[in-house]
Amino acid sequence: MASGVDHSKINLFSFTGKMKILHMSWLAFFISFVVWFNFAPLVASIRETFGLSDQQVKLLLILNVALTIPARIIIGMLVDKYGPKITFSVLLGTASAVCFLFAFADSFERLAIYRFMLGFVGAGFVIGIRLVSEWFPARQVGTAEGIYGGWGNFGSAAAAMALPTLALWIGGDEGWRWAIATTGVIALAFSFVFYFSVSNNPKGTTYYRPRNLGAMEVSSRGDFFLYCLMTAPLYLALGVLAWKIGPANLGIFTAAETWVIYGALLVLYAYQVLQILRINRSLFADGAKPVPEIHRYRFSQVAALNLSYMVTFGSELAVISMLPLFFFDTFRDTMDLSIAQAGLIASVFAGLNLVMRPAGGMISDRFGRKKTLLLTLAGCSFGYFMMSQIDAGWSILAAIGVMTLASVFVNAGNGAVYALVPLVKRRLTGQVAGTTGAFGNVGGVAFLTVLSFVDAHMFFIVIGAAAAIVCLIAAVALNEPKGYMYEENEDGSIEKIRLH
């Protein structure tokens, strides 16, 4: 995207220049996800050590994701302001410290506190999005971001495969502690490796930073109100998580405690709106002049990307949590399917992310970003509607085929979204990536909540309908990035950044 960057083809076997940055970025993301997901594979051992109830286990699982939604917003602001190099290094180092505390916690209360804090490391994804976008030209950025996202996401699967084996190898009733501590050691070591191995941007280019910290700059009053509206679902999702912990569901919090959380979330939302107003108050000043054309961007672009990621990555989060049981319940009688076989089949849905997310970015680079995103959203809708028709009368191969088709579009859609994110506004890339990533978590919460009220068939129909609606919204709200974006240097000069 920036001048001074090598425009040669992406060579995955190269470890110099921009390719070194790509490899360091996905490795940092991969490690952050290993740390974030180091709990679930070892939950049985942890439950036995502390004698946890089912409700306490469910609370820990919820706490593991609760902080990730606001964390992605905060990290997006920090990476834009301070740069990926220091932000990722500090995040990994801090996560390692909390990881050690969790590994050697001596009570459920401490487990809960440290698990909640570790949700912050789930925001590491946002940092690499900005870093990769600084090093790759626009015509390659979709492919590069897809590789970054697809390979880094595999950290969750790596944790599931490696940690139980490591705990068993260490042995003893508390082998899980040393397995989790090992992930902390890896994160700490890589925080130093990352810091001394990367630069925020190529030599001879400028790292553009937002003028203010606290909220995104917008270009018009209409965009201001849309920004405020799109911020609300982030707090609503946290409210839903509080509702799940409250007396209506897990019953861990009392009604009074739950209402206190609701009130706190309302106050935080009001504070965020005030921050948005503070950053953009010039739009409402008497005699305010329009933002110069070269500095404008349409927030509707951001909103469309938010919603798109909500139905792609958000649906993926929800579906992979219920798919093994869905296949088991559907085919255990007619096909004598075991729970282990059902889990293996369902793993294909998330596993395709390793290939299809980079493919979605590559197709976006070659054939057009808006066109690719609309195609993947339409494919998501069709795939989920087809999955809603799966029943015991189907052959297992046909069901796997339909599931694979849906997964191809869902995971390619993830890549297509982040092929567009870096091309909205350079100095705000971290914040755009942060809000978009947070909406992925919002989608996971929303669709899992839907699942708690309906059966699996209606669940797939709801996601399919949501994808169709978002596809229509994106068709209207998105523009194919063309020409140039403009950023102002510290000396007041204007730099043109190619978008194709």
N, C-alpha and C positions, 0 to 999 in steps of 0.2 A: 504493500500500500504506500509505503514511503519511498522517497528517492534514496538512492544509495544501497538499496536491497538487491541482492542477486536475484535475477528473474529466471534463472535456469529451472529445469524441471525438478520436482520433488524426488529426491533419491533417498529412500529410507535407510540405505546402508552407509550414508554419509553421516559423520559426526562432527562436522565443522560448520561454522557460520550459522545460518538460520536453521539448519537441520539439527545442530547441537541444541539450539534453543527449544525446538520442538520436542526432542527426546527428553531433555531435562524437564520440560513442562509437563508432559504426560506422566513421567515418572513421579514427579511431585504430587500430581493429582492422584495417581494410582496409590501412592503411600497414604495420602490423606484419607482415601476411601477404605484402605485396609484398617486404619485406626478407627474410622467412623463405624465400620461394620465388624469390629472385632468382638462384639458382644453376642450377637445372635448365634453364631456357630458354637459358642461355649455356654449357652444359657442353661443347658441341662446340668452341667457341672456346677455352675454358679448357684443355681436353685438348690442343689443338694448341699453345698457348703453352708448356705445361709438359712436353709429350710424355708425358702420363699413360697408364698401362696401363688395361685394362678393370677390373682389380681395384682400382686406385687410385680410379677414378671411382666404383665401387660403394661403396668405403669412405666417400668424401665424401658420397654420398647417404644412407648409414646414419647417419653422424655428424650430418647435418643434422636428424635426428629423435630421436637418442638422448637428448639432454638435455631434450627437451620434456616427457617423462613426469614426471620429478621436478620440473621447473620449474613445472608447473601446480599441483603440491601446494604448493610454496614460495610462489609468487605468490598463491595462494588465501589463505594465512596472512597474507601481508604486506598484501594489500588489505583484509582484515578489520581488521587492526590499525592501519594507517596511512591507509587511505582510497584510493579510486580516483584522485583528483586527482594526488597526488604519486607514487603507484605507477606509473601509466601514463606520466607525464611522464618519470620516471627510467628506466623500461624503454625507451622510445623513444630517449631521449638516449644511454643506454648502448649500445643496439643500433646506433645510428648510428656510434659510435666503432669498434665491432668490425667494422661493415660497411666502413668505410674501410680498416681493417687487412687485411681479406680482399681488398678490391679491389686493393690494391697489394702483396700478398704476393709474395715472390720465391723461394719454394720450396714443394714439396709439403707438407713438414712444417708450415710456417706456414699453408698453406691448410687443412690438416686441423684444426689447433688452432682457428683462427678460425671454421671451419664448425661445429665442435662447439659453440663458445661461442654462435654465432648461433641454435642450437636453442632457446635460452632465450626468444627473442622470440616463439616460437610459443605461449607461455603468456599473451600479451596478451589473448587471448579471454576469459579468466577475469575480468579486471578490469572490463570493460564489463558483464558479467552482474550484478555487484553494484551498479554505478553506475545502470544502467537500473532495477533493482528498487527502488532508493531513490526514484526520481522518478515511477514509474507505479503507479497503484492496482492491486490484485490482479486486478480484472476486465479490465484491459488489459495486464497484465504479460506474458502469453503472446504477444500480438501484437507488443508492443514488443521483447521478447527475440528473437522470430523475425525481425523486420526487422533488428535488430542483427546476429544471427548470419548470416542469409542474405546481407545486403549486404556485411558485413565479409569473409566467406569468399571473396567474389568477387576479393579482392586477389590470390589465387594465380593466377586466370585472367588478371587484368590484367597481372601480371608476365609470364606466358607470351606474351601478345599484344604488349605494349609494349616489353619490354627488347631482344629481338632487333632490332626495328626501330630503336630508339634507338642500339644498338651499331653497326648498319649505317650510320646517318646520321652518327654521329661519325667512323666510318671507321678504317682502320688495323688492324693485327694485334691491337692491344690496346684496341679500342673497347669491348670488354666491361668493361674496368676502369672506364671512365668511366660506363658505364651502371649498374654496380653502385654506384659512388660516388654517383651521382645519387639512388639510393634512400636512401642514408645522409643526404644533404643534406635530402631531404624529411622523413625521420624526425626529424632534429634540429630543423628549423624547426617541425614540428607539435608537438614536445614542449613548446615554449614557448607555441604557440597554445593547446594543450590546457590547460596549467597556468593560463593567465590567462582561460580561457573557461568553466570548469566549477566546480561546487561539489559536494562529496560528497553532499549531501542538501539538500532544499528548506529555505528559511528557516522557522524555527519548528518543525522536526522534529529528532529526535535520530539521530545516526549511532551505532548500537550496535556495540560492539567486544567481541571475546572476552576473557575474563578472563585467559587465558594464551596465550603464543605457543609453538608447537612441535607441537601436535596438537589434534584436535577434542575438545571436551567431549562425553561421552555420558551417558545417563540411567540405565543399569543395568549390572550385571555381565555380563549376557547380551550387551548391546550392546558392551561392552568387547571380549569375545572375537570377536564378529562383525566389529568394526572391525579387529582384528588380522588376522583371516582375509582380509578384503577388501583389506588393504594388501599382502599377499603377491604377488598377480598383477602389481603394478607393478614389483616387483623381478624377478619371473620373466620379464617381457617384456624387461627390460634384459639378463637372462641369455641370452635367445634371440638378441638382437642381437649379444652377445659371441660366441655360438656361430656365428653367420653369418660373423663376421670371423675366427674361429679356423680351425684346420687342417682341420676337417671340411667347410668350404665355401670361403671366399675364400683362406684360408691366409695371411692377412696377419699374424696373431698366431700365435705358437708355442703348443703345447699348454700349456707352463708359464705363459706370459703369460695365456692364456685362463683357466686355473685360478686365477690370482691375481685376475682380475676376478670370477670366481664367488665367491671367498672374501670379497672386498671387499663385494660385494652382500649376502652373508649377514650380514656384520658391520653393514652399514648397516640391514638389515631389523631385526636385533636391537636396534640403537640406536633405531630408530623405535618399536618395541614398548615400549622403556623410556620413551620420551617420552610415548607414549599412557598408560602406567601413571602417570607423574609427573603428568600433567594430571588424571588421574581417580583418583588414589590414595585420595581420600575415600570412594570406593565400597567399598573393601576395609578401611577402618578398623574397629576393634572398636566395635561398637554403632552402626555407620553408619546414619543415617536415610535413607529413600528421598528421592530428589530431589523437591522440591515439584512438584505436578501442573502448575502453570503454566509451569514451566521445562523440562518433559520434551519429548522428541521421540523418535521411534522410528528407530534407526539402520537398521532394515530398509528404511525408506523410501529412505535414501541408497543402500543396497546395490542395491535394485531399479532405481534411476535409473542407477547405475553400469553395471549389466549391460545395461540398455536401450540406453544410449549406445554400449556396446561393440558391440552387434549392428546399430545404425543407422549411426552415423558411422564406427565401426570397419570395418564391411563396405563402406561407401562408399569409404574410403581404399584398401582392398584391391582392390575391383572396378574402380575407375577406372584402376588401374595395369596391369590385365591385359585390360581390355575391348577396346581397339583390336586387339590381337593375336588375341583370341578371334574377333572378327568377321572379321578378315582371313583367318585359318586356316579358318574355317567356310565362308565364301562366296567365296573367291577363285577357285575352280574353277567352281562352279555359277553364280555371278552376276558373275564377272569383276570382283570388288571390289578396288580398289586400297588400299594401306596408308593413303593420305591420306583416302580416302572412309571407311575403317573408323574412323580417328581422329575424323573429323567426326561420325559416327554416335555413337561412344562418348562424345563430349563432352556429349551431351544428358543423360547420367546425372548428371554433376556440375552441369551448367548449371541444371537444374531446382531446385537448392538456392536459387537467387535468389528464386524465387517460392514454392516449396512449404514451405520452412522458416518463413517468415512465416505461410503458410496453416495449418500445423500448430499454431502458437501461437494464431492467431485462432480456429480451431475449438475448441481447448482452452478458451479464454476463454468461448466462447458455449455449448458443449454439454457441458462437463465434462472435467476434465483426465485422470482415470484412464480414463474411457471412450475418450477420444481416443487415449491412449497404447496401450491394449490393441488398439484397432482398427488402429493403424498397425503394431504389432508383428505382428499376425495377417496384415496385408496384406504386410509384408516377407517373412514365411514363405511365403505363397502365391506372391508374385512371384518369389522365388528358386527355388522348386520348379519353377515354369513355365520359368524361364530354363535350368534344368538339362536341359530337354527340347529346347532349340534345337539343331538339326543342319542339315546341308547340304540336307536335304529340305524345310526350311521356306522360305517366301517371305521375302524380306528385309523386307518391310513388316510381316509377322506378328512377326518377330524384334524389330524396332524397337518394335512395339506392346507386346510383353511386357516388353522392357527399360524402356520408359517407365513402364509400370504399376508395376514394381518400384521405379523411381526415385521415383515420386510418393509411395509409402508410406515409403521409406527417408528421404527428405528431410523429409517431414511429421513423421516420427517424431523427427528431430533437434529440430524445433521443439516437439513435444509434451513431450519430456524437459525442455527448459529452460523450459517453461511451469510446471513443477512445482518446479524447483530453488530458486527464490527463496522458496517457501512452506514450506520445511522448518523453518528456524530463522533468523530475521533476522540475528543477529550472526555466524552461521556461513556465510552465503550464499557468500562467496568460497571458503571451504574445501570446501563441498559442490560448488560449480561446478568447483573445481580437481580434486577426485578424480573427478568425473564426466567432465570433459574428458580427464583422463589415461587413463581407461578406454576412451575413444574411440581413443586411440593404441594402447593394449594390444590392442584388437580388431583394429586394422590389422596389428599385428605377428603376432598369433595366426592370423588368416585367411591372411595371406601365407605363413606357415610351413606351414599346411595345404596351400596351393597347391603348395608345393615337393615334396609327397609324392603328390599325387593329380592327376587330370586336371581340366579345367575343369568338366565336368558334375558330378563328385563334389564339387568345390569349392562349387558353388552349392547342392547338397543339404545339405552341412554347415552352411552359413550359414542356410539355411531351417530346418533342425532346431534350430539354436541360437536363432533368433528365436522359434520355437514354444515352446521350453523357457522362455526368458526371459519370454514372454507369460504363461505359467502362473505363474511366480514372481511377476511383477508383479501378477497378479490376486489373489494371496494377500497379498503384502507391502505393497502400496500402499493408502493411504486417500485418498479425495477430500478435499482441504483444505476445511474448513468452519469457520464461526464466526470465532474469533480466535486469534492467537498472542500471547504475552505476553513483554515484555522489561522489564528493570529499569533505571530511570534511575540516574544517578550519585548522586542524592539519596536513593535507596532506594525511590522511588515506582514503581508498576507501570503500564506503558502497554499498552493493548489495541490490536492491529493487525489490522484487518479482513482476512479471507482470501477474501472474495467480493465 
